Amino acid sequence: MNALSDDNIVLRTLLNVLDPSAEQRNACTKNRYAALKKLRVTIPSPVPADRFAQVAKPAHIVVQERLSSCTISVSWSDPCTGRYTEQIWRSGLARDAAVCVLTGRAISRGDLVFRPRAHDFHVPSNQHQMILAATVDQHADVHVA
């Protein structure tokens, strides 16, 4: 195909619309992500690499009740991460090794745990905290300080 001259801008624009370059596709993808990012109230922060060094026992945790076989209600109060009353925590498998915030016991990858429920539009600041599922029934209605 012959190279298009600079004066034939209409034809060049039509070809760009019909067959965009990789650079133009990447720019559209970035704009789409930016538009989605504006809709979120909070953006999840990356997991710190030294998470175990930063684990500090929260000021106050109460497992209020077991709502179903896979959800519990937790009240959480901590000066660093905030206060959550009747926060819903869902069960799942631990993706990484961690420490149970309720008992201080080690959590291995694949253990059954509870963690705060998160959405695209709201991610709680205690999203990376976990409670071992085996200890929940023992600590229901027990204050931890």
Sequence and secondary structure as in RCSB ss.txt:
>XXXX:A:sequence
MNALSDDNIVLRTLLNVLDPSAEQRNACTKNRYAALKKLRVTIPSPVPADRFAQVAKPAHIVVQERLSSCTISVS
WSDPCTGRYTEQIWRSGLARDAAVCVLTGRAISRGDLVFRPRAHDFHVPSNQHQMILAATVDQHADVHVA
>XXXX:A:secstr
     TT HHHHHHHHHHS  HHHHHHHHHHHHHHHHHH SS      TTHHHH    SEEEEEEE SSSEEEEE
EEETTTEEEEEEEEEEEE SS EEBTTT  EE TT EEEEE   SS   TTTT BEEGGGTGGGBT EE 
